[in-house]
Amino acid sequence: MLAGTLMYAVIYLAIGALIGTLVTSPVNGTVLVLFVWILDVFFGPVLGAADRPVTRVLPTHFVTLWTVDLPSRHSGRIGDLGWALTWAAAAMAISWTVITAASRTARPRHRTRPGSTAGQLFAGVRMGLREAARNRVLWALLIAVPVVFVLLAVATTPNESTTLTVRENGHTLSQEAWLPDIHGGTMAPIAIASLATLAGLFTVLDARSGDRRLALAGFRPLTLLASRLAVIALGALLATAASLAVTTTVFDARQWGLYIAAGALIALTYALIGVLLGPLFGRVGGVLIAFLLPFIDLGIEQSPMLSSAPPGWAHTLPGYGAGRVLIDAALTPAFDETGPLLIALAWLAALTTAAAVMFRRTAIAHR
């Protein structure tokens, strides 16, 4: 166990060193480290499949199997321990090379940019979108996250059935479902929420300096608020579109219109959560929570793959209402989740109010 833990540490030291060298932004670097870790753990032998070829390239695949004494039976003559030691040795070499080579000082980035209500709103939205477009990691994640969470999930889904709890015609029913047919549709909300949270977080943090300049230049507080909320909403809808574009290739919802609307509701909810996380926890801490909260809420507690219905305490989580609407749209031909929909709209209204208060206080502080 001690040797396995040490190999884990060495491998992730190399991953951290490599990402830290290639990505200058600490926030973007944290996002990538978390993404690699979630991919490794979620689809590796710990929670995923131990014998699928696509998962054998994960960094701790063989280390995990050797540590828990579960022979892989696909390691060849070198054995699981041999491959684990090979990964660890390669990681040590990469760490040493990267750390010793990355001795130069990164060049600082200089960002410069210094009527009517409509004119101010247009200018504020344009500046927000321009700032968001500079975040290359977020653009890459718009492609990578749906592919990993949806397509790879489907590729590693066991060929078996599961029992789900759904509502139909006012009655709660247990419905048998074939896992490969529904897994992609139930994984989509995790991808949507993760991307939307990061979009909201990056928007509020990257817009701080611009908001100060706009407030000093005479921007109306309500106009500034509206422009920021518009940029956040566009980011949430983009996260929804990117995730559902991948989902449609492997899943067919019973009610596509309602399914898309539920996905957008999840995105808007978690984008606003990302807005609130930034000022409270800062860049690095906010990114950590932005990745973990959707994973715990939608990926574990609300997931129909892990339990037939969410536990009672999970009804208070932000993803419950929209998540139930999405499951209803995915699996049943009629809408029966009015109560959860009202809960989701209440969450959205409360989070919008909280974000407005936060923006309002910030604008007053800079005037």
N, C-alpha and C positions, 0 to 999 in steps of 0.2 A: 504493500500500500504506500509506504514512504517513497519507494523508488518510482512508482507510478505518478505520485503527486509531484515529485521533482521533475519528471519528464513533462508533465502538464505545464509546469511553471516555465521550463526552458523553451518549450514550443511557443507559448504565448508571449514570452519575452521577445522572441524573434518576430512574431506577428506585430507586436506593439512597436518594436524598433523600426521595422520596415514601413509601417503605416506612418509613424512619426516622422520619418525622413521624407516620404513622398508627399505627405499632406501637411502643409504649413499651419493650417487653422486647427487649434486644439479641439474645437467643437466638432469639426468634420472628422478629425482623427478619432475622437471618442465614438462618433456614430459608426464609423467603419469597424472599430474594434468590437463594439457591441453587436454589429451585424454579423461579423464572422463568428463570434461566440454563440449567438442564437442559432445560426445555421449549423454550427458544429454540434451543439447540444440537442437541438430540436430534431434534427434528422440523423444524428449519430446513434450509436448503440444504446445510449442512456434512455432516450425517449422514442427513437425511431427504430428502423430495421437494422439488424446486425449482418445481414447476408446479401443485401442488394448491391450490385456492382457500382451504382452511381454514388453510394455513400462511402465507398472505400477510399476516396481521395480526401476525405475530411481529415484535418490535422491530427486529431486525437482518436481516430477510429481504432487503430491497433493498440494504442496505449490503454484505452478504456477496456477493450476486450481482455488484454493481458492482466490488467489490474483487478478486474472482477472474476478472473479465472473462467472466462467463457470462450473456449477455442473458436476461432473464426472459421476454420477449415478451408480457408482460401488464401493462406499466407505462403504456401509453397514450402520449400526446404528451409528458408530462412526463419520461418515461424513468426508468431505474433510478437514475441519479445525482440526478435531480430529487426522487424519492421519498426517497432516502437523505438528501439535504440537508433535506427537509421534516421527516423524523424527527429529525434532529440539531437543527434550529432549534426544533422543538417541545420537545425535551428540554431545551435551554438555557433556554427560557422557563419550563418547569415547575420546573427546578432553581432558578432565580433566585427564582421566586415562593414555592416551598416553603421554601427556606432562609431567606429574609428574613422570612417569616411565622411560622416556627417558633421564635420567640424566647422563648416563655414557658417557665417551669420546670414540668416534669411533676410532678404531685402524687404524693407517695410513697404506696405501698400498705402498709397496716398489717395484718399477719396475726396473729391471736391465737387461741389454743387451748391450753389449757395446755398382786385378786380371784383370779379364777380364770384358768387358762390360756385357756380358751375365751373368757372375757370380754375379756381383753387382746387376743387374736387378732382378735375382732370389732371392737374399738375401733381397732386398728392398721389393719385393712383399710378401715374406714369413713373414717378420716382420710386414708389414701392415695388412695382414690377421690375424696374431696372435693377434695383438692389437684389431682388430675388433671383433674377437671371444670372447674377454673378456667382451664385452658389452652385458650383459645378457638381459637388457631391450630391446635393439634393436632386439635381437632374439625373445623375446616374442611378440614384436610389429609386426614382420613379420607374425605371426599367427593371432594376435588380430585385427589388422587394416583391413585386407581384410574381415575377418568375420563380423566385425561391419559395415564397409562402404558398403559392397556388400550384404551379406546374410541378415543382419538386415534391410537394405534398401528395399530389395525385400519383406521381410516379412511385412513391414509396408506400402507398396505401395497401393494406392487406386485403385480399379477396375474401371478404366476409360481410355478414349483415350486422346491423345494429338496430336498436329500438329507440325511437325518438318520441317525445311528448309534444303533440301539436293540438291546436284547437280548430274544430271544424263544425260549422252550424251551431255554435254556442256550446259545444261539448268538448271536453278534454279527452283526447284519444291517444293511444299508443300505436305508433306507426312503424312498421318494419321497413328498413331502407338498406340498399346495397351500397356499401361504403365507397367504392370507386366512383359511383355515380353522383354522390353528394359532397364528397370531401372538398373538392375545389370550391364549391359554392359556400361552404361553411368556413373556409380559410380566407376568403376574400375580405371579410370585415376586419381581420387582423392587419392585413396589408393596408387597407384604406385608413384605418385609425392610426397606424404607425406613421404613415406618410403625412397625414393631415396634422398630427401632433407636431412633427418636425417642421412642417410648413408654418404653422402658427408660431412656434418657438423662434424660428429663424427670422420671421417677419418682424416680430416685436423687438428682438434684440438688435437686428441689423438696422432697424429704422430709428434707433434712439438718437443718434447724432443728427440725422435728417429732420426728425421731429423738433429738436431744439432749434435748428436753423429756421424751420418753417414757422414755429411759434414766435420767434424773435422778429421774423419778417412780416408778421401781422396776419398769419393764417387764423381763421376763425376756429375755435376749439371743436365745434360740431362738424365743421367741414373736414378738419384733420381726422377726427374720429371716423367719419363716414368713409374717408379714403382708405384708412388702415383696415377697417372692417371689410371693405370691398376687396382689397388685396388678399386678405385672409380667406374670404369666401372663394375667390378665384383659385387660390392654392388648394383649398379643400376639394373643390370640384375637379381640379386637375388630378389630384390624388385618386378620386373616385373613378374618373375616366380611365386612368392608367391601369388601375387594378381590375376594373370590370372588362377592359379590352382583353386582358389575358384570361380572365375567368370565363368569358364566353366561348373560348376555344375548348374548354373541358367540362362545361356545366350548362344545363338547360333549366332555367327557373320556370316554375308554373305560372308566375305572374311577373313578367319582366319589368313592367312599368313600376310596380310597387317595390320590386327588388332594387331597382336603380335608385328610387326615392329613399328607401331605407339606407342604402349605402351612402347617399349624399348626406342624410341626417346624421349618420355616424361620423362622417368626415367633418361636418360643420361643428359637431359637439366636441370632437377631440382637437380640432384646430383651435377652438377657443380655450380648451384646457392647456394647449401648448402656449397660448398667449399668456395665461396666468402663471405658468411654470417658470417662464424666463425671468421676470423680476424677482420672484421668490427664491429661486435656487441658483441663478446665474447660468452661465453657458454650459459648463461641464456637468454640474449636478442636474440641470434641467434636461439635458439630453439623455442622461441615464434614466431619469424618471419617465421621460417621453417615450422611451423604448419599452420600459418594463410595464408601465400602467396598462397600455392596450393589450400587451401580452397576457398579463394576469387577468384582466377583465374579460376580454373577448376570446382570448386564446385558451383560457383555462376555465374560469367560472361560468361563462355563458356558452361555452362550446357544447353543442349537442353530441360531439364525438366522444366526450369524456363522461357525460352524465345525461340521462334522458331529459332532465329539466334542471334549470339553475337552482342552487340552494336558496333558502329564504333570505339570507343576508346579502346575497348577490343581487337582489332586486333593488338595492340602494346604489348600485354602481352605475356610472354614467352610460355604459353600453347596454344595460338591460332592456330598456324600452325599445330602442331602435333595433337591437339584436333580435328580439322576439318578432318584431315586424318583418325583419329580413328573413328569418326562418320560416315564418308563415308564408311569405311570398315565394320562397324557394320551394316549399314542399306541398302546399295546398292550393286548390283552385279558387278559393274565396277568402276575403279578408275577415279575420275574426279577432284581431288584436287591438281593439280600440283603447282599452286601458293602458297597455304598454305604449301605444302611440302618444297618448296624453302625457305619460311620464317622460317620454323622450322630448316632447315639445316643452315641457316644464324645465327640463335640464337645459335645453337650448336657450330658453328665455332667461333663466337664472345666470347662465354663463355669459350671455351677451350683456346683461346688466353689469355683472362683475367686471367684464372687460371694458365696458364704457366708463365705469367709475375709475378704473385704473388709468385709462387714457386721459380722462378728464383731470385727474390729480396731476398727472405728468405734464399736461399742457399748462395748467395753472402755475405749476412750479417753475416753468421755463419762461413765463411771460414777464 
